[in-house]
Amino acid sequence: MGFSRDYKINRVWAMPNSNTFNIPPINKFIQKYFVNSKISIDPFAKNSELATYTNDINTETKAKFHLDAIKFMEFLTSKNVKADLIILDPPYSPRQMAECYKQVGRKTTQQDTQITSWSNWKYNINNLISKNGIVLTFGWNTVGMGKKYNFQLIEILLVCHGSMHNDTICVAERKI
């Protein structure tokens, strides 16, 4: 059985930054997909103002909304919002999630750190993305949206940060 691949993989090096989108090759990756976007959503925006609809649970960020990511996406779905681009850059680990929640005075529950959160995010993203829309995911794996939700992998960008830092893995997928 042969291996076939019709997506692009690239690896680059860049200094780490807690603001993912401030890392130059990641910013370039994002901008490439924003060029043709009319309606975009970022449920974990921090201070990024790139998307049309920005959210972050921390009220001290520049995001337009300050809700739990699931509640934010459910709110947009209730308003019949359909996006052609969604960015998913959540905390990458239970430790990072606990740090984010601690900043806003919220206790991290076991459910918050389980696969349930990831499954709920994907379910809600699938409700918000239009056909042929792009989802960009960032983290330490290439799971992305996947075939279950009828997504086709377009591109993977591995950003090596050197030393003992995990790479940031950027995934672009298209809803088919």
Secondary structure, 3 states (H helix, E strand, C coil): CCCCCCCEEEEEECCCCCCHHHCHHHHHHHHHHHCCCCCEEECCCCCCCCCCEEECCCCCCCCCECCCHHHHHHHHHHCCCCEEEEEECCCCCHHHHHHHHHHCCCCCCCHHHCHHHHHHHHHHHHHHEEEEEEEEEEECCCCCCCHHHCEEEEEEEEEECCCCCCCEEEEEEEEC
